[in-house]
Amino acid sequence: MGVIHRLSVGEIFQLNSGGARAIDEGVDIIQDLDGYFMDQALRQARKAFESEEVPVGAVIVHEGQIIGRAFNQVELLHDGTAHAEMIALTQAQEAMGDRRLNACTLYVTKEPCPMCAGALVLCRMGRVVYGVSDPKVGAAGGAMNLLQLEAWNHHCEISTGVRERESLELLQSFFQRQREKKRGGEGLQELP
């Protein structure tokens, strides 16, 4: 029987800084990093759902370690800028001791809005991975693409569709629940 070498998430990330899949000498796929970290963002989104916030969650990762995690808190904080991405950005910058997050990846369940996309560019986020697109106001390719605007001096790498079904189901359940509450609360949806 062969020797098994267990890698830490940081070592896996270093083997494959692109992030999609880490492979040890072509033997087997060790871990789907994007899926793993998007699952962490979905955990945050479920916290938003339980708090009656639009269920968007975000985590920021540096060298395989989560350095920022948040969920939407617009209603909780009475702050229109308290999006999951914005809160996680503040945490990540504090953890890094720098506003520049070039070597970091943001995992977020829904495509960033223009405000969040602008902040991501200003923070020099290296990569953005999101679950579900937003064709109305998405700013990472849905309605527009501020993350890769040619005139700007920084461009984020973008990956889409990671845990898309789960992200979409959570959003649909939330908005269905909100509509049912307005109609009198019959048949309220539980957290998916």
C-alpha positions in Angstrom: 0.0 0.0 0.0 1.3 3.5 -0.9 2.1 6.3 1.5 -0.7 8.8 1.9 0.5 12.4 2.3 -2.2 14.6 3.8 -2.0 18.2 2.7 -3.4 21.2 4.6 -5.8 23.5 2.8 -2.9 26.0 2.6 -0.7 23.5 0.9 -3.4 22.5 -1.5 -4.0 26.1 -2.3 -0.3 26.6 -3.0 -0.3 23.6 -5.4 -3.1 25.2 -7.3 -3.2 29.0 -6.8 -5.9 29.2 -9.6 -8.2 27.6 -7.0 -10.5 25.3 -9.0 -9.1 21.9 -8.1 -6.1 20.6 -6.3 -4.4 17.5 -7.6 -1.5 15.6 -5.9 0.7 14.2 -8.8 -2.4 13.3 -10.8 -3.5 10.6 -8.5 -6.9 11.9 -7.4 -8.7 15.1 -6.8 -8.0 16.0 -3.2 -10.5 18.7 -2.7 -12.7 21.0 -4.7 -11.6 24.2 -3.1 -14.1 26.4 -4.8 -17.0 24.1 -3.7 -15.6 23.9 -0.1 -15.3 27.7 0.3 -18.6 28.4 -1.4 -20.2 26.0 1.1 -18.8 28.3 3.8 -20.4 31.3 2.0 -23.7 29.4 1.9 -23.5 28.8 5.6 -23.3 32.6 6.0 -26.2 33.1 3.6 -28.3 30.8 5.7 -27.6 33.0 8.7 -28.9 35.9 6.7 -32.0 33.9 5.8 -32.6 33.1 9.5 -32.2 36.8 10.3 -34.7 37.8 7.6 -32.0 39.4 5.5 -31.6 38.7 1.8 -29.6 35.5 1.9 -26.2 36.4 0.6 -23.1 35.1 2.3 -19.4 35.8 1.6 -16.0 34.5 2.7 -12.6 35.8 1.7 -9.7 33.4 1.5 -6.0 33.9 1.6 -3.6 30.9 1.1 -6.4 28.5 2.0 -7.4 30.3 5.2 -10.7 32.2 5.6 -9.8 35.8 6.7 -13.2 37.3 6.4 -16.8 36.0 6.6 -20.1 37.7 6.6 -23.8 37.7 5.6 -26.0 40.5 4.6 -26.9 42.7 7.5 -28.7 45.7 5.9 -31.9 45.4 8.0 -30.1 44.3 11.2 -27.7 47.3 11.1 -30.1 49.8 9.3 -27.3 50.3 6.9 -27.7 50.1 3.1 -24.0 49.4 2.7 -23.9 46.3 5.0 -23.7 43.8 2.2 -21.9 40.5 3.0 -19.1 41.4 0.6 -18.5 44.8 2.3 -18.4 43.4 5.8 -16.1 40.5 4.8 -13.8 43.0 3.0 -13.3 45.0 6.1 -12.5 41.9 8.1 -10.0 40.7 5.5 -8.2 44.0 5.2 -7.9 44.0 9.0 -6.6 40.5 9.0 -4.0 41.2 6.3 -3.0 44.6 7.7 -3.4 46.1 4.3 -6.2 47.4 2.0 -4.8 45.4 -0.9 -6.1 41.9 -1.3 -4.4 40.9 -4.5 -3.6 37.4 -3.2 -7.2 36.8 -2.0 -10.3 35.2 -3.3 -13.9 36.3 -2.5 -16.5 33.5 -2.5 -20.0 35.0 -2.6 -23.4 33.3 -3.2 -24.8 36.0 -5.4 -23.1 38.1 -8.1 -21.8 41.4 -6.5 -23.8 44.6 -7.0 -22.1 47.8 -8.4 -21.2 49.1 -4.9 -19.6 45.8 -3.9 -17.8 45.4 -7.2 -16.4 48.9 -6.9 -15.1 48.1 -3.5 -13.6 44.8 -4.7 -11.6 46.7 -7.4 -10.5 49.4 -4.9 -9.3 46.6 -2.6 -7.5 44.9 -5.5 -9.3 41.6 -4.9 -7.5 38.9 -6.9 -10.4 36.6 -7.7 -14.1 36.6 -7.3 -16.2 33.4 -7.3 -19.9 33.6 -7.2 -22.9 31.2 -7.2 -25.8 32.8 -9.0 -25.8 35.6 -11.5 -27.9 38.8 -11.2 -29.0 39.9 -14.6 -30.7 43.1 -13.2 -27.9 44.7 -11.2 -25.0 42.2 -11.2 -21.7 44.0 -11.7 -19.5 41.0 -12.5 -21.0 40.2 -15.9 -24.7 39.9 -15.2 -25.9 43.4 -16.1 -22.4 45.0 -16.4 -18.8 44.0 -15.6 -17.1 46.5 -13.3 -14.6 43.9 -12.1 -12.9 43.9 -15.5 -13.6 47.4 -16.8 -10.9 48.1 -19.4 -10.3 51.7 -18.2 -9.5 50.7 -14.6 -6.0 49.7 -13.5 -7.1 46.6 -11.7 -9.1 43.6 -12.9 -10.4 40.7 -10.9 -10.4 37.2 -12.2 -14.1 35.9 -12.2 -15.5 32.4 -11.8 -19.2 31.8 -11.9 -21.8 29.1 -11.2 -20.2 27.5 -8.1 -23.0 26.0 -6.0 -25.4 28.0 -8.3 -28.4 25.7 -7.6 -28.0 25.9 -3.8 -27.6 29.7 -4.0 -30.6 30.2 -6.2 -32.8 27.9 -4.1 -32.0 29.9 -1.0 -32.8 33.2 -2.7 -36.0 31.9 -4.2 -37.1 30.4 -0.9 -36.4 33.7 0.9 -38.4 35.9 -1.6 -41.3 33.3 -1.7 -41.4 33.5 2.1 -41.5 37.3 2.0 -44.4 37.3 -0.5 -46.3 34.8 1.6 -45.8 36.9 4.7 -47.3 39.8 2.9 -50.3 37.6 2.0 -50.9 36.6 5.6 -48.3 33.9 6.3 -49.9 30.8 4.8 -47.5 28.1 3.8 -44.3 29.8 4.9 -41.1 28.2 3.5 -38.5 26.8 5.7 -34.8 27.2 5.2 -33.7 24.9 2.3 
